[in-house]
Structures are given as structure tokens and as C-alpha cells.
Amino acid sequence: MKTLFSLAPALAIIMGGVANAADPIVITASDWKFTPNEITLKAGQPQVLRLTSLEGVHGLLSDALGIAQTIIVPGKNTDVTVTPKRVGTYVVHCSIECGAGHPNMALKVVVDP
């Protein structure tokens, strides 16, 4: 007899998820900052970033990390899956002009082995 635990991986795949996937990293954009302003990812491992905005429209884009242009709007969660290929430290700036502090709005992404 199969237990519920032995069926969990199959159920996750059927429902569109990935068994044992890490929880999404929630990143909130607001006027001229990302919170948290630094995250750590593992090379070769997919990770969901759950993006939302408290105020204003912002964006995230990184060719180096494989993040396509993503628009972040207030009151809506936008999930982006990123699988970093190379170890290193990346600085990802807001990709949509958002006002006076826009040039300093950045998310630091550390990719560990």
C-alpha cells in the first residue's frame, strides 16, 4: 500500500510544481529599494523569486542571471524562476525608470557553488 508521502513527488509534478522545491524568495520593490536588498542563490539550482511592489512600477532584468524583463506592479505577485549558471556576485538594477532614486535601486544577488 502506498503512503501519502510516497505519492508526494508524483502529486507535485501533476499539479505543476516541483517536489521538494525551495520556498519562493519574496522581494518587495518600493520607492528606490528592493527588500531584501541582497539574496543568495545556489548555482545550477532553480529558485522562484516572488516579486511585488508596495508603490510604483519597477522592473527586474538580468541577462547574466537569465531574468527576462519583468514588470513589478503594486498589489500583484509576479513569480520568476531563475537558475544561475555561474558563481559570483551580481548587481541587478531596477529596469524601469521610477523617479529620483532610480539610479541607486539595486538588488545584490550572490550565487554560491
Biopython code that builds the backbone (N, CA, C, O; Angstrom):
import numpy as np
from Bio.PDB.StructureBuilder import StructureBuilder

atoms = [
    (1, "MET", "N", (0.833, -1.173, 0.000)),
    (1, "MET", "CA", (0.000, 0.000, 0.000)),
    (1, "MET", "C", (0.884, 1.245, 0.000)),
    (1, "MET", "O", (1.798, 1.363, 0.816)),
    (2, "LYS", "N", (0.612, 2.164, -0.907)),
    (2, "LYS", "CA", (1.420, 3.380, -0.995)),
    (2, "LYS", "C", (0.950, 4.383, 0.042)),
    (2, "LYS", "O", (-0.247, 4.566, 0.261)),
    (3, "THR", "N", (1.910, 5.021, 0.669)),
    (3, "THR", "CA", (1.556, 6.053, 1.638)),
    (3, "THR", "C", (1.440, 7.392, 0.941)),
    (3, "THR", "O", (1.887, 7.554, -0.195)),
    (4, "LEU", "N", (0.850, 8.331, 1.613)),
    (4, "LEU", "CA", (0.714, 9.678, 1.076)),
    (4, "LEU", "C", (2.089, 10.273, 0.790)),
    (4, "LEU", "O", (2.254, 11.000, -0.189)),
    (5, "PHE", "N", (3.081, 9.970, 1.635)),
    (5, "PHE", "CA", (4.415, 10.524, 1.444)),
    (5, "PHE", "C", (5.072, 9.996, 0.174)),
    (5, "PHE", "O", (5.796, 10.736, -0.492)),
    (6, "SER", "N", (4.836, 8.743, -0.172)),
    (6, "SER", "CA", (5.445, 8.202, -1.384)),
    (6, "SER", "C", (4.783, 8.764, -2.637)),
    (6, "SER", "O", (5.378, 8.726, -3.713)),
    (7, "LEU", "N", (3.574, 9.280, -2.518)),
    (7, "LEU", "CA", (2.871, 9.872, -3.650)),
    (7, "LEU", "C", (3.171, 11.361, -3.815)),
    (7, "LEU", "O", (2.844, 11.939, -4.851)),
    (8, "ALA", "N", (3.779, 11.987, -2.823)),
    (8, "ALA", "CA", (4.008, 13.435, -2.867)),
    (8, "ALA", "C", (4.771, 13.904, -4.098)),
    (8, "ALA", "O", (4.354, 14.887, -4.710)),
    (9, "PRO", "N", (5.878, 13.253, -4.502)),
    (9, "PRO", "CA", (6.579, 13.732, -5.699)),
    (9, "PRO", "C", (5.713, 13.678, -6.951)),
    (9, "PRO", "O", (5.734, 14.604, -7.761)),
    (10, "ALA", "N", (4.951, 12.596, -7.113)),
    (10, "ALA", "CA", (4.081, 12.478, -8.293)),
    (10, "ALA", "C", (2.987, 13.532, -8.253)),
    (10, "ALA", "O", (2.686, 14.141, -9.279)),
    (11, "LEU", "N", (2.390, 13.758, -7.101)),
    (11, "LEU", "CA", (1.343, 14.776, -6.987)),
    (11, "LEU", "C", (1.890, 16.161, -7.297)),
    (11, "LEU", "O", (1.218, 16.958, -7.953)),
    (12, "ALA", "N", (3.094, 16.458, -6.837)),
    (12, "ALA", "CA", (3.689, 17.768, -7.098)),
    (12, "ALA", "C", (3.889, 17.979, -8.590)),
    (12, "ALA", "O", (3.632, 19.069, -9.103)),
    (13, "ILE", "N", (4.346, 16.949, -9.292)),
    (13, "ILE", "CA", (4.569, 17.071, -10.727)),
    (13, "ILE", "C", (3.238, 17.220, -11.460)),
    (13, "ILE", "O", (3.121, 18.051, -12.361)),
    (14, "ILE", "N", (2.239, 16.432, -11.088)),
    (14, "ILE", "CA", (0.925, 16.515, -11.719)),
    (14, "ILE", "C", (0.317, 17.903, -11.521)),
    (14, "ILE", "O", (-0.322, 18.431, -12.430)),
    (15, "MET", "N", (0.506, 18.491, -10.357)),
    (15, "MET", "CA", (-0.089, 19.788, -10.050)),
    (15, "MET", "C", (0.746, 20.948, -10.576)),
    (15, "MET", "O", (0.413, 22.107, -10.332)),
    (16, "GLY", "N", (1.815, 20.655, -11.287)),
    (16, "GLY", "CA", (2.602, 21.709, -11.903)),
    (16, "GLY", "C", (3.740, 22.220, -11.041)),
    (16, "GLY", "O", (4.422, 23.167, -11.435)),
    (17, "GLY", "N", (3.963, 21.643, -9.910)),
    (17, "GLY", "CA", (5.043, 22.083, -9.037)),
    (17, "GLY", "C", (6.238, 21.168, -9.151)),
    (17, "GLY", "O", (6.268, 20.265, -9.988)),
    (18, "VAL", "N", (7.205, 21.399, -8.322)),
    (18, "VAL", "CA", (8.387, 20.550, -8.285)),
    (18, "VAL", "C", (8.500, 20.014, -6.872)),
    (18, "VAL", "O", (8.479, 20.781, -5.909)),
    (19, "ALA", "N", (8.618, 18.704, -6.742)),
    (19, "ALA", "CA", (8.727, 18.102, -5.430)),
    (19, "ALA", "C", (9.957, 18.635, -4.705)),
    (19, "ALA", "O", (11.030, 18.756, -5.296)),
    (20, "ASN", "N", (9.798, 18.949, -3.438)),
    (20, "ASN", "CA", (10.877, 19.423, -2.570)),
    (20, "ASN", "C", (11.503, 20.740, -3.039)),
    (20, "ASN", "O", (12.652, 21.017, -2.696)),
    (21, "ALA", "N", (10.792, 21.546, -3.801)),
    (21, "ALA", "CA", (11.329, 22.835, -4.247)),
    (21, "ALA", "C", (11.437, 23.776, -3.053)),
    (21, "ALA", "O", (10.640, 23.708, -2.117)),
    (22, "ALA", "N", (12.420, 24.642, -3.101)),
    (22, "ALA", "CA", (12.585, 25.642, -2.044)),
    (22, "ALA", "C", (11.429, 26.625, -2.092)),
    (22, "ALA", "O", (10.830, 26.843, -3.146)),
    (23, "ASP", "N", (11.121, 27.208, -0.962)),
    (23, "ASP", "CA", (10.098, 28.241, -0.928)),
    (23, "ASP", "C", (10.545, 29.427, -1.767)),
    (23, "ASP", "O", (11.742, 29.687, -1.886)),
    (24, "PRO", "N", (9.590, 30.150, -2.351)),
    (24, "PRO", "CA", (9.969, 31.344, -3.122)),
    (24, "PRO", "C", (10.662, 32.375, -2.224)),
    (24, "PRO", "O", (10.378, 32.474, -1.030)),
    (25, "ILE", "N", (11.559, 33.125, -2.818)),
    (25, "ILE", "CA", (12.161, 34.262, -2.121)),
    (25, "ILE", "C", (11.298, 35.470, -2.464)),
    (25, "ILE", "O", (11.168, 35.838, -3.631)),
    (26, "VAL", "N", (10.715, 36.077, -1.450)),
    (26, "VAL", "CA", (9.830, 37.224, -1.652)),
    (26, "VAL", "C", (10.672, 38.500, -1.673)),
    (26, "VAL", "O", (11.409, 38.796, -0.732)),
    (27, "ILE", "N", (10.543, 39.247, -2.770)),
    (27, "ILE", "CA", (11.269, 40.508, -2.929)),
    (27, "ILE", "C", (10.241, 41.600, -3.172)),
    (27, "ILE", "O", (9.431, 41.511, -4.094)),
    (28, "THR", "N", (10.281, 42.629, -2.339)),
    (28, "THR", "CA", (9.339, 43.726, -2.445)),
    (28, "THR", "C", (10.056, 44.967, -2.958)),
    (28, "THR", "O", (11.093, 45.367, -2.428)),
    (29, "ALA", "N", (9.487, 45.566, -3.997)),
    (29, "ALA", "CA", (10.023, 46.816, -4.543)),
    (29, "ALA", "C", (9.187, 47.967, -3.980)),
    (29, "ALA", "O", (7.967, 47.870, -3.853)),
    (30, "SER", "N", (9.869, 49.040, -3.652)),
    (30, "SER", "CA", (9.189, 50.268, -3.241)),
    (30, "SER", "C", (10.058, 51.410, -3.735)),
    (30, "SER", "O", (11.062, 51.182, -4.409)),
    (31, "ASP", "N", (9.684, 52.626, -3.408)),
    (31, "ASP", "CA", (10.439, 53.747, -3.950)),
    (31, "ASP", "C", (11.932, 53.609, -3.667)),
    (31, "ASP", "O", (12.402, 53.833, -2.552)),
    (32, "TRP", "N", (12.650, 53.236, -4.707)),
    (32, "TRP", "CA", (14.102, 53.244, -4.785)),
    (32, "TRP", "C", (14.827, 52.207, -3.948)),
    (32, "TRP", "O", (15.984, 52.395, -3.571)),
    (33, "LYS", "N", (14.118, 51.082, -3.652)),
    (33, "LYS", "CA", (14.809, 49.992, -2.958)),
    (33, "LYS", "C", (14.088, 48.674, -3.182)),
    (33, "LYS", "O", (12.885, 48.633, -3.437)),
    (34, "PHE", "N", (14.863, 47.595, -3.078)),
    (34, "PHE", "CA", (14.325, 46.243, -3.031)),
    (34, "PHE", "C", (14.507, 45.744, -1.605)),
    (34, "PHE", "O", (15.534, 46.010, -0.979)),
    (35, "THR", "N", (13.526, 45.028, -1.094)),
    (35, "THR", "CA", (13.626, 44.454, 0.242)),
    (35, "THR", "C", (13.327, 42.964, 0.137)),
    (35, "THR", "O", (12.232, 42.594, -0.286)),
    (36, "PRO", "N", (14.263, 42.101, 0.509)),
    (36, "PRO", "CA", (15.619, 42.431, 0.941)),
    (36, "PRO", "C", (16.433, 42.980, -0.228)),
    (36, "PRO", "O", (16.069, 42.812, -1.391)),
    (37, "ASN", "N", (17.535, 43.635, 0.103)),
    (37, "ASN", "CA", (18.366, 44.209, -0.965)),
    (37, "ASN", "C", (19.498, 43.263, -1.378)),
    (37, "ASN", "O", (20.286, 43.577, -2.269)),
    (38, "GLU", "N", (19.568, 42.100, -0.715)),
    (38, "GLU", "CA", (20.566, 41.093, -1.077)),
    (38, "GLU", "C", (19.967, 39.708, -0.876)),
    (38, "GLU", "O", (19.337, 39.435, 0.145)),
    (39, "ILE", "N", (20.172, 38.830, -1.868)),
    (39, "ILE", "CA", (19.729, 37.444, -1.760)),
    (39, "ILE", "C", (20.877, 36.526, -2.165)),
    (39, "ILE", "O", (21.806, 36.939, -2.858)),
    (40, "THR", "N", (20.795, 35.278, -1.721)),
    (40, "THR", "CA", (21.807, 34.283, -2.075)),
    (40, "THR", "C", (21.119, 33.112, -2.764)),
    (40, "THR", "O", (20.116, 32.589, -2.278)),
    (41, "LEU", "N", (21.674, 32.710, -3.903)),
    (41, "LEU", "CA", (21.163, 31.589, -4.678)),
    (41, "LEU", "C", (22.272, 30.551, -4.830)),
    (41, "LEU", "O", (23.443, 30.842, -4.589)),
    (42, "LYS", "N", (21.893, 29.342, -5.231)),
    (42, "LYS", "CA", (22.855, 28.274, -5.484)),
    (42, "LYS", "C", (22.987, 28.073, -6.990)),
    (42, "LYS", "O", (21.984, 27.999, -7.700)),
    (43, "ALA", "N", (24.215, 27.986, -7.473)),
    (43, "ALA", "CA", (24.461, 27.745, -8.897)),
    (43, "ALA", "C", (23.824, 26.426, -9.316)),
    (43, "ALA", "O", (23.944, 25.416, -8.622)),
    (44, "GLY", "N", (23.144, 26.451, -10.462)),
    (44, "GLY", "CA", (22.544, 25.251, -11.015)),
    (44, "GLY", "C", (21.226, 24.840, -10.396)),
    (44, "GLY", "O", (20.618, 23.869, -10.846)),
    (45, "GLN", "N", (20.764, 25.552, -9.376)),
    (45, "GLN", "CA", (19.507, 25.200, -8.724)),
    (45, "GLN", "C", (18.440, 26.242, -9.037)),
    (45, "GLN", "O", (18.651, 27.432, -8.806)),
    (46, "PRO", "N", (17.287, 25.803, -9.565)),
    (46, "PRO", "CA", (16.224, 26.760, -9.845)),
    (46, "PRO", "C", (15.667, 27.350, -8.550)),
    (46, "PRO", "O", (15.547, 26.657, -7.539)),
    (47, "GLN", "N", (15.334, 28.619, -8.595)),
    (47, "GLN", "CA", (14.756, 29.307, -7.443)),
    (47, "GLN", "C", (13.682, 30.268, -7.938)),
    (47, "GLN", "O", (13.898, 31.011, -8.896)),
    (48, "VAL", "N", (12.551, 30.250, -7.296)),
    (48, "VAL", "CA", (11.471, 31.176, -7.642)),
    (48, "VAL", "C", (11.659, 32.464, -6.846)),
    (48, "VAL", "O", (11.818, 32.444, -5.626)),
    (49, "LEU", "N", (11.637, 33.580, -7.567)),
    (49, "LEU", "CA", (11.612, 34.904, -6.936)),
    (49, "LEU", "C", (10.181, 35.396, -7.049)),
    (49, "LEU", "O", (9.641, 35.470, -8.153)),
    (50, "ARG", "N", (9.561, 35.731, -5.937)),
    (50, "ARG", "CA", (8.192, 36.269, -5.930)),
    (50, "ARG", "C", (8.311, 37.777, -5.750)),
    (50, "ARG", "O", (8.650, 38.268, -4.673)),
    (51, "LEU", "N", (8.027, 38.495, -6.821)),
    (51, "LEU", "CA", (8.215, 39.941, -6.867)),
    (51, "LEU", "C", (6.883, 40.669, -6.698)),
    (51, "LEU", "O", (5.868, 40.273, -7.272)),
    (52, "THR", "N", (6.902, 41.725, -5.910)),
    (52, "THR", "CA", (5.738, 42.575, -5.760)),
    (52, "THR", "C", (6.202, 44.000, -5.480)),
    (52, "THR", "O", (7.367, 44.223, -5.151)),
    (53, "SER", "N", (5.297, 44.959, -5.610)),
    (53, "SER", "CA", (5.631, 46.356, -5.351)),
    (53, "SER", "C", (4.664, 46.928, -4.328)),
    (53, "SER", "O", (3.463, 46.660, -4.367)),
    (54, "LEU", "N", (5.202, 47.709, -3.426)),
    (54, "LEU", "CA", (4.356, 48.436, -2.482)),
    (54, "LEU", "C", (3.900, 49.761, -3.059)),
    (54, "LEU", "O", (2.820, 50.261, -2.741)),
    (55, "GLU", "N", (4.753, 50.326, -3.923)),
    (55, "GLU", "CA", (4.433, 51.620, -4.530)),
    (55, "GLU", "C", (5.221, 51.774, -5.818)),
    (55, "GLU", "O", (6.411, 51.464, -5.868)),
    (56, "GLY", "N", (4.566, 52.246, -6.841)),
    (56, "GLY", "CA", (5.220, 52.490, -8.113)),
    (56, "GLY", "C", (5.455, 51.231, -8.926)),
    (56, "GLY", "O", (5.390, 50.112, -8.416)),
    (57, "VAL", "N", (5.730, 51.448, -10.209)),
    (57, "VAL", "CA", (6.040, 50.353, -11.124)),
    (57, "VAL", "C", (7.557, 50.254, -11.239)),
    (57, "VAL", "O", (8.243, 51.253, -11.455)),
    (58, "HIS", "N", (8.067, 49.044, -11.093)),
    (58, "HIS", "CA", (9.505, 48.791, -11.137)),
    (58, "HIS", "C", (9.759, 47.621, -12.077)),
    (58, "HIS", "O", (8.819, 47.013, -12.589)),
    (59, "GLY", "N", (11.028, 47.310, -12.302)),
    (59, "GLY", "CA", (11.356, 46.202, -13.184)),
    (59, "GLY", "C", (12.618, 45.493, -12.758)),
    (59, "GLY", "O", (13.439, 46.029, -12.014)),
    (60, "LEU", "N", (12.755, 44.273, -13.247)),
    (60, "LEU", "CA", (13.945, 43.474, -12.986)),
    (60, "LEU", "C", (14.360, 42.829, -14.303)),
    (60, "LEU", "O", (13.529, 42.290, -15.034)),
    (61, "LEU", "N", (15.654, 42.892, -14.595)),
    (61, "LEU", "CA", (16.202, 42.345, -15.835)),
    (61, "LEU", "C", (17.668, 42.023, -15.604)),
    (61, "LEU", "O", (18.421, 42.856, -15.099)),
    (62, "SER", "N", (18.074, 40.802, -15.977)),
    (62, "SER", "CA", (19.481, 40.428, -15.869)),
    (62, "SER", "C", (19.800, 39.347, -16.891)),
    (62, "SER", "O", (19.375, 38.201, -16.749)),
    (63, "ASP", "N", (20.543, 39.718, -17.914)),
    (63, "ASP", "CA", (20.992, 38.731, -18.887)),
    (63, "ASP", "C", (21.921, 37.713, -18.231)),
    (63, "ASP", "O", (21.859, 36.523, -18.538)),
    (64, "ALA", "N", (22.779, 38.182, -17.332)),
    (64, "ALA", "CA", (23.757, 37.309, -16.682)),
    (64, "ALA", "C", (23.087, 36.213, -15.850)),
    (64, "ALA", "O", (23.613, 35.106, -15.741)),
    (65, "LEU", "N", (21.933, 36.521, -15.266)),
    (65, "LEU", "CA", (21.217, 35.544, -14.443)),
    (65, "LEU", "C", (20.062, 34.878, -15.185)),
    (65, "LEU", "O", (19.406, 33.987, -14.646)),
    (66, "GLY", "N", (19.815, 35.307, -16.411)),
    (66, "GLY", "CA", (18.726, 34.723, -17.186)),
    (66, "GLY", "C", (17.350, 35.222, -16.788)),
    (66, "GLY", "O", (16.361, 34.508, -16.950)),
    (67, "ILE", "N", (17.274, 36.437, -16.269)),
    (67, "ILE", "CA", (15.988, 37.024, -15.898)),
    (67, "ILE", "C", (15.546, 37.951, -17.025)),
    (67, "ILE", "O", (16.170, 38.982, -17.275)),
    (68, "ALA", "N", (14.463, 37.573, -17.704)),
    (68, "ALA", "CA", (13.909, 38.411, -18.765)),
    (68, "ALA", "C", (13.264, 39.652, -18.139)),
    (68, "ALA", "O", (12.959, 39.673, -16.947)),
    (69, "GLN", "N", (13.063, 40.683, -18.963)),
    (69, "GLN", "CA", (12.423, 41.901, -18.464)),
    (69, "GLN", "C", (11.125, 41.528, -17.751)),
    (69, "GLN", "O", (10.231, 40.911, -18.331)),
    (70, "THR", "N", (11.045, 41.918, -16.482)),
    (70, "THR", "CA", (9.894, 41.607, -15.643)),
    (70, "THR", "C", (9.374, 42.893, -15.042)),
    (70, "THR", "O", (10.126, 43.646, -14.422)),
    (71, "ILE", "N", (8.093, 43.147, -15.223)),
    (71, "ILE", "CA", (7.476, 44.354, -14.676)),
    (71, "ILE", "C", (6.859, 44.009, -13.331)),
    (71, "ILE", "O", (6.149, 43.013, -13.193)),
    (72, "ILE", "N", (7.144, 44.854, -12.338)),
    (72, "ILE", "CA", (6.661, 44.645, -10.974)),
    (72, "ILE", "C", (5.662, 45.759, -10.670)),
    (72, "ILE", "O", (6.018, 46.938, -10.666)),
    (73, "VAL", "N", (4.410, 45.379, -10.414)),
    (73, "VAL", "CA", (3.362, 46.374, -10.182)),
    (73, "VAL", "C", (2.773, 46.208, -8.786)),
    (73, "VAL", "O", (2.788, 45.110, -8.228)),
    (74, "PRO", "N", (2.254, 47.299, -8.222)),
    (74, "PRO", "CA", (1.664, 47.229, -6.881)),
    (74, "PRO", "C", (0.493, 46.252, -6.817)),
    (74, "PRO", "O", (-0.333, 46.178, -7.726)),
    (75, "GLY", "N", (0.449, 45.514, -5.725)),
    (75, "GLY", "CA", (-0.677, 44.644, -5.455)),
    (75, "GLY", "C", (-0.728, 43.351, -6.241)),
    (75, "GLY", "O", (-1.724, 42.632, -6.161)),
    (76, "LYS", "N", (0.307, 43.028, -6.996)),
    (76, "LYS", "CA", (0.316, 41.798, -7.787)),
    (76, "LYS", "C", (1.632, 41.063, -7.567)),
    (76, "LYS", "O", (2.703, 41.668, -7.617)),
    (77, "ASN", "N", (1.552, 39.766, -7.325)),
    (77, "ASN", "CA", (2.755, 38.950, -7.229)),
    (77, "ASN", "C", (3.135, 38.456, -8.619)),
    (77, "ASN", "O", (2.285, 37.977, -9.370)),
    (78, "THR", "N", (4.404, 38.575, -8.951)),
    (78, "THR", "CA", (4.925, 38.061, -10.204)),
    (78, "THR", "C", (6.054, 37.104, -9.865)),
    (78, "THR", "O", (7.040, 37.495, -9.240)),
    (79, "ASP", "N", (5.909, 35.844, -10.277)),
    (79, "ASP", "CA", (6.930, 34.835, -10.000)),
    (79, "ASP", "C", (7.865, 34.697, -11.194)),
    (79, "ASP", "O", (7.433, 34.610, -12.344)),
    (80, "VAL", "N", (9.156, 34.679, -10.887)),
    (80, "VAL", "CA", (10.196, 34.480, -11.891)),
    (80, "VAL", "C", (11.086, 33.351, -11.385)),
    (80, "VAL", "O", (11.556, 33.384, -10.248)),
    (81, "THR", "N", (11.314, 32.356, -12.234)),
    (81, "THR", "CA", (12.229, 31.272, -11.863)),
    (81, "THR", "C", (13.587, 31.565, -12.471)),
    (81, "THR", "O", (13.712, 31.802, -13.672)),
    (82, "VAL", "N", (14.603, 31.542, -11.618)),
    (82, "VAL", "CA", (15.962, 31.805, -12.066)),
    (82, "VAL", "C", (16.837, 30.612, -11.691)),
    (82, "VAL", "O", (16.754, 30.085, -10.581)),
    (83, "THR", "N", (17.677, 30.197, -12.643)),
    (83, "THR", "CA", (18.649, 29.126, -12.387)),
    (83, "THR", "C", (20.020, 29.681, -12.742)),
    (83, "THR", "O", (20.448, 29.593, -13.893)),
    (84, "PRO", "N", (20.717, 30.257, -11.753)),
    (84, "PRO", "CA", (22.024, 30.850, -12.050)),
    (84, "PRO", "C", (23.021, 29.787, -12.492)),
    (84, "PRO", "O", (23.079, 28.690, -11.937)),
    (85, "LYS", "N", (23.799, 30.142, -13.501)),
    (85, "LYS", "CA", (24.764, 29.190, -14.059)),
    (85, "LYS", "C", (26.165, 29.355, -13.474)),
    (85, "LYS", "O", (26.919, 28.388, -13.377)),
    (86, "ARG", "N", (26.510, 30.582, -13.086)),
    (86, "ARG", "CA", (27.881, 30.854, -12.630)),
    (86, "ARG", "C", (27.909, 31.457, -11.234)),
    (86, "ARG", "O", (27.087, 32.302, -10.879)),
    (87, "VAL", "N", (28.878, 30.995, -10.455)),
    (87, "VAL", "CA", (29.122, 31.542, -9.129)),
    (87, "VAL", "C", (29.601, 32.983, -9.280)),
    (87, "VAL", "O", (30.339, 33.303, -10.211)),
    (88, "GLY", "N", (29.187, 33.833, -8.377)),
    (88, "GLY", "CA", (29.631, 35.221, -8.408)),
    (88, "GLY", "C", (28.644, 36.135, -7.712)),
    (88, "GLY", "O", (27.653, 35.691, -7.132)),
    (89, "THR", "N", (28.940, 37.426, -7.786)),
    (89, "THR", "CA", (28.073, 38.448, -7.210)),
    (89, "THR", "C", (27.576, 39.329, -8.342)),
    (89, "THR", "O", (28.363, 39.829, -9.147)),
    (90, "TYR", "N", (26.271, 39.515, -8.397)),
    (90, "TYR", "CA", (25.629, 40.279, -9.459)),
    (90, "TYR", "C", (24.833, 41.425, -8.841)),
    (90, "TYR", "O", (24.206, 41.262, -7.795)),
    (91, "VAL", "N", (24.864, 42.561, -9.484)),
    (91, "VAL", "CA", (24.055, 43.700, -9.054)),
    (91, "VAL", "C", (23.018, 43.937, -10.147)),
    (91, "VAL", "O", (23.354, 44.240, -11.291)),
    (92, "VAL", "N", (21.753, 43.791, -9.767)),
    (92, "VAL", "CA", (20.650, 43.924, -10.708)),
    (92, "VAL", "C", (19.906, 45.211, -10.375)),
    (92, "VAL", "O", (19.297, 45.334, -9.312)),
    (93, "HIS", "N", (19.962, 46.162, -11.293)),
    (93, "HIS", "CA", (19.300, 47.454, -11.079)),
    (93, "HIS", "C", (17.852, 47.402, -11.535)),
    (93, "HIS", "O", (17.488, 46.608, -12.403)),
    (94, "CYS", "N", (17.033, 48.254, -10.942)),
    (94, "CYS", "CA", (15.657, 48.410, -11.398)),
    (94, "CYS", "C", (15.722, 48.775, -12.882)),
    (94, "CYS", "O", (16.488, 49.652, -13.282)),
    (95, "SER", "N", (14.907, 48.092, -13.693)),
    (95, "SER", "CA", (14.995, 48.269, -15.142)),
    (95, "SER", "C", (13.935, 49.204, -15.716)),
    (95, "SER", "O", (13.838, 49.364, -16.932)),
    (96, "ILE", "N", (13.143, 49.819, -14.845)),
    (96, "ILE", "CA", (12.126, 50.769, -15.289)),
    (96, "ILE", "C", (12.328, 52.076, -14.530)),
    (96, "ILE", "O", (12.347, 52.090, -13.299)),
    (97, "GLU", "N", (12.479, 53.166, -15.264)),
    (97, "GLU", "CA", (12.673, 54.487, -14.638)),
    (97, "GLU", "C", (11.573, 54.720, -13.609)),
    (97, "GLU", "O", (10.385, 54.675, -13.931)),
    (98, "CYS", "N", (11.984, 54.970, -12.363)),
    (98, "CYS", "CA", (10.991, 55.062, -11.287)),
    (98, "CYS", "C", (11.140, 56.311, -10.421)),
    (98, "CYS", "O", (10.572, 56.379, -9.331)),
    (99, "GLY", "N", (11.883, 57.278, -10.885)),
    (99, "GLY", "CA", (11.972, 58.526, -10.125)),
    (99, "GLY", "C", (13.392, 58.877, -9.731)),
    (99, "GLY", "O", (14.360, 58.310, -10.238)),
    (100, "ALA", "N", (13.493, 59.826, -8.812)),
    (100, "ALA", "CA", (14.775, 60.431, -8.444)),
    (100, "ALA", "C", (15.808, 59.423, -7.933)),
    (100, "ALA", "O", (16.995, 59.562, -8.228)),
    (101, "GLY", "N", (15.385, 58.424, -7.184)),
    (101, "GLY", "CA", (16.329, 57.458, -6.619)),
    (101, "GLY", "C", (16.570, 56.240, -7.490)),
    (101, "GLY", "O", (17.241, 55.299, -7.066)),
    (102, "HIS", "N", (16.033, 56.245, -8.701)),
    (102, "HIS", "CA", (16.142, 55.094, -9.601)),
    (102, "HIS", "C", (17.578, 54.602, -9.824)),
    (102, "HIS", "O", (17.812, 53.394, -9.780)),
    (103, "PRO", "N", (18.547, 55.497, -10.062)),
    (103, "PRO", "CA", (19.912, 55.000, -10.335)),
    (103, "PRO", "C", (20.522, 54.170, -9.194)),
    (103, "PRO", "O", (21.444, 53.386, -9.420)),
    (104, "ASN", "N", (20.009, 54.345, -7.979)),
    (104, "ASN", "CA", (20.565, 53.631, -6.829)),
    (104, "ASN", "C", (19.742, 52.410, -6.417)),
    (104, "ASN", "O", (20.082, 51.734, -5.446)),
    (105, "MET", "N", (18.658, 52.123, -7.150)),
    (105, "MET", "CA", (17.786, 50.999, -6.792)),
    (105, "MET", "C", (18.366, 49.713, -7.365)),
    (105, "MET", "O", (18.328, 49.485, -8.575)),
    (106, "ALA", "N", (18.904, 48.874, -6.481)),
    (106, "ALA", "CA", (19.580, 47.664, -6.942)),
    (106, "ALA", "C", (19.357, 46.504, -5.976)),
    (106, "ALA", "O", (19.160, 46.686, -4.774)),
    (107, "LEU", "N", (19.397, 45.308, -6.551)),
    (107, "LEU", "CA", (19.319, 44.060, -5.793)),
    (107, "LEU", "C", (20.647, 43.341, -5.992)),
    (107, "LEU", "O", (21.071, 43.107, -7.124)),
    (108, "LYS", "N", (21.297, 42.995, -4.894)),
    (108, "LYS", "CA", (22.551, 42.236, -4.958)),
    (108, "LYS", "C", (22.217, 40.745, -4.885)),
    (108, "LYS", "O", (21.541, 40.288, -3.963)),
    (109, "VAL", "N", (22.705, 40.000, -5.880)),
    (109, "VAL", "CA", (22.460, 38.558, -5.940)),
    (109, "VAL", "C", (23.808, 37.845, -5.824)),
    (109, "VAL", "O", (24.676, 37.995, -6.684)),
    (110, "VAL", "N", (23.968, 37.078, -4.767)),
    (110, "VAL", "CA", (25.179, 36.289, -4.557)),
    (110, "VAL", "C", (24.862, 34.863, -4.957)),
    (110, "VAL", "O", (23.908, 34.272, -4.453)),
    (111, "VAL", "N", (25.653, 34.308, -5.857)),
    (111, "VAL", "CA", (25.459, 32.932, -6.307)),
    (111, "VAL", "C", (26.606, 32.083, -5.749)),
    (111, "VAL", "O", (27.773, 32.275, -6.093)),
    (112, "ASP", "N", (26.241, 31.151, -4.889)),
    (112, "ASP", "CA", (27.206, 30.249, -4.267)),
    (112, "ASP", "C", (27.288, 28.939, -5.054)),
    (112, "ASP", "O", (26.373, 28.598, -5.804)),
    (113, "PRO", "N", (28.393, 28.210, -4.874)),
    (113, "PRO", "CA", (28.506, 26.900, -5.552)),
    (113, "PRO", "C", (27.513, 25.896, -5.000)),
    (113, "PRO", "O", (27.474, 24.752, -5.454)),
]
sb = StructureBuilder()
sb.init_structure("model")
sb.init_model(0)
sb.init_chain("A")
sb.init_seg("    ")
for serial, (resi, resn, name, xyz) in enumerate(atoms, 1):
    if name == "N":
        sb.init_residue(resn, " ", resi, " ")
    sb.init_atom(name, np.array(xyz, "f"), 0.0, 1.0, " ", f" {name:<3s}", serial, name[0])
structure = sb.get_structure()
